[in-house]
Amino acid sequence: MLAQMIVQLKEFSKVMGVRTQKGQGLIEYALIVLLIAIAVLVTLGLVGGQVQSVFQQIVNSLSGAAP
């Protein structure tokens, strides 16, 4: 009886270890995605005005070309 409980405990700890590693990997991917999103937002904040100016010039050029 005691031997069966020890075997079950070992199996349970193995299963929990796998779940912990999967959860850890998921959290790492989420942090990477978060850092990329922050970098994109900061970059757009810094060069947003310049990008808007370029698109406005394109719109103005296309509006002038249409009858």
MOFENHU-V875866 format. One record per backbone hydrogen bond with DSSP energy under -1.0 kcal/mol. CO is the residue of the C=O (numbers start at 1). NH is the residue of the N-H. Records with the same first field share a line. If there is no record, write none. Layout:
CO: NH, NH
This chain:
1: 5
2: 6
3: 7
4: 8
5: 9
6: 10
7: 11
8: 12
9: 13
10: 14
11: 15
12: 16
13: 17
14: 18
15: 19
16: 20
17: 21
18: 22
19: 23
20: 24
21: 25
22: 26
23: 27
24: 28
25: 29
26: 30
27: 31
28: 32
29: 33
30: 34
31: 35
32: 36
33: 37
34: 38
35: 39
36: 40
37: 41
38: 42
39: 43
40: 44
41: 45
42: 46
43: 47
44: 48
47: 51
48: 52
49: 53
50: 54
51: 55
52: 56
53: 57
54: 58
55: 59
56: 60
57: 61
58: 62
59: 63
60: 64
61: 65
62: 66
